[in-house]
Amino acid sequence: MPRKSTNVDMTAMCDVAFLLLTFFMLATKFKPDDPVKVKTPSSVSSDIVPDKNALQVLFDKDGKVFFTYNDPDNVLPLIDQLNTAENLGLTPAEEKNFTRIVENQGIGVPISSLKSLLDLDPDAVKEVKQPGIPMPDSAHNELRIWVSTLLKADGGKQPDNVLIKGDNQAKYPEFKEVIRAFTDNKVFHFKLVTAMSDAPVGSALWEKLRKLAGGK
């Protein structure tokens, strides 16, 4: 039989590839940037930070504390509970705005200034330099109020993932007050967010990883 050149029409394949690319570009939700820059300490832990149903407290080297929460089933009960307990007078639109801000930008203002923040357009909030949640001492630790309110809103159930992300240059008093906000509410299980680092050469973990990799 005479040989003929093979001609493959790739038009359909290209169409499918571009459709898949367009779908993932439109459907993918990127992780929002932190409200402040934080340089975390390093560790050899390989656990992945959960991105759903997580409460995260973030504080920078200057001690500015931010509260982020991304549990869609409990965000509205949280702000409802806080609105009632603190008599903030929030409107339904401001409470809805809270659900977007607390997940994307984070909350870092005194409770007394919360209504003013929620009254802003979501895009305008990104330009606001929030001063951080006040925690001058144990008697005026507003982060403790946030944690307490969250527990009450969920019937006393503790969040599945409690994360603390602090700057490597943060001072000890700020870190102590963050821990106090949890322990005073009987939340004793939380994770510290760190930067990934290699295991020290010669350590037990290094030897374990070397053997898993097939080394002798």
Secondary structure, 3 states (H helix, E strand, C coil): CCCCCCCCCCHHHHHHHHHHHHHHHHHCCCCCCCCCCCCCCEECCCCCCCCCCEEEEEECCCCCEEEEECCCCCHHHHHHHHHHHHCCCCCHHHHHHHHHHHHHCCECCCHHHHHHHHCCCHHHHCCCCCCCCCCCCHHHCHHHHHHHHHHHHCCCCCCCEEEEEECCCCCHHHHHHHHHHHHCCCCCCCEECCEECCCCCCCHHHHHHHHHCCCC
